[in-house]
Amino acid sequence: SSLARECGRSGRSFATATWSAKGGFKHPPVPDSLKGVQRIIAVASGKGGVGKSTTAVNLATATAAMGLRVGLLDADVFGPSVPILMNLASAGTPLLDANSQMLPLENYGVKCMSMGFLIPEQSAAVWRGPMVMGALSKLVNGTAWSPLDVLFVDMPPGTGDAQISISQRLPLTGAVIVSTPQEIALADARRGVNMYSKVATPILGMIENMAYYEPPGSGGDKAARVYIF
């Protein structure tokens, strides 16, 4: 897709993403585990249930199909979706390399890491803020990501402490916002755009998801489309 191509070649690398005059925001240093990663792109939404995780998986697999080295970090520790979406739910727990770094599980040419690989499927992560950030730090710093051309981050929904902390700790190249075409979702999407502007992260694009569906047998006829909202 055109957005996947844009994500794959987005122009801000770690070498130039250290300072922004707008607001004086200084991007965080690059963790050792990510020094071989060329671009980090957040896939975010203000509202849950808009298809953000599915979009993140589609972007990752489409970018990998272009021949780039791609990773996918599932940052939604309370509702990890990547193991199921990437058909890795039965793949087991990650192995460790010689440096005790977790090796990402891989499918469709995409290296994946998720809290869903580390806790039983039926278990709930009943954690407070510091524990959440500790888990995310483990997924980022304790994983052998390099080398990658693009790392997509499936962000948790919302614009609260977890989202801001992730954005402040990862040197993001840009963000993609996902929303459905309804005002209640768009209002939260606008808040997400505002949040990323405050951490000097450019918006690479906005995806309108679930706008309509085509009934079986319609043959792609635009007049037969059913608009949901």
C-alpha positions, 0 to 999 in steps of 0.5 A, a space after each residue: 500500500 502507499 502508506 506502507 511504502 511511506 512508512 518504509 521510507 519515512 524520512 526521519 532517522 535516529 541520527 536526526 530525530 534528537 531535537 525539535 524546535 517546536 516545544 523544545 522536545 528532546 527525543 529520548 536516546 536510542 536503547 541499545 536493543 534498537 540501535 540497529 532499527 532504522 525507523 519506529 512507527 507508532 500505530 495509534 488510536 484514541 478510541 479502542 475497537 477501531 481496528 488499530 491492531 489489525 491495521 498495525 498487522 496489515 501495515 507490518 506484513 505489507 511492508 515486509 512484502 516489499 522486501 524490508 526487514 520489519 518488526 511489530 511490538 505489541 505495546 497493549 499489555 492489557 489486551 495483546 492482539 498480535 499473537 492471534 492476528 499473526 497466527 502465533 498464539 500457539 508458537 510458545 514463549 520466545 527463546 533467549 540468545 547468548 546475551 539473554 535477549 528474547 528472540 522475537 517470534 516470526 511469521 509472514 516475514 515480521 518479527 513480533 514481540 508481545 506480552 501475550 507470548 509471556 503470560 498464559 492466554 486466559 490470564 489477566 494483567 492486573 497491573 498498576 502504572 509502574 508495572 505496565 512501564 516495567 513490562 513495556 521496558 522489558 519488551 523493548 530493551 529485553 528483545 533482540 530487535 536488530 537489524 530492522 528497517 521498520 519497527 511498528 508499535 501497536 499502541 494501547 488505545 487512548 492518550 493517557 499515561 501509558 501512551 505518553 510514556 511510550 512516546 517519550 521513551 521511544 524515539 518515534 519516526 512518526 505515527 499513524 492514526 486509526 479511526 472509524 468515521 464517527 464523531 465519538 471516535 474522531 474526537 479521540 483521534 484528534 486528541 491523539 494527534 494533539 498528543 503526538 504534536 506535543 512530543 514532536 512526532 509527525 503524523 504520517 497518515 490517518 486511516 479511516 477504518 470500517 467505513 463500509 462493507 460490501 455484501 456478498 455477491 455485490 461484485 465490488 459494486 460501489 452502489 451496493 456498499 453499506 455504510 456502517 456509521 
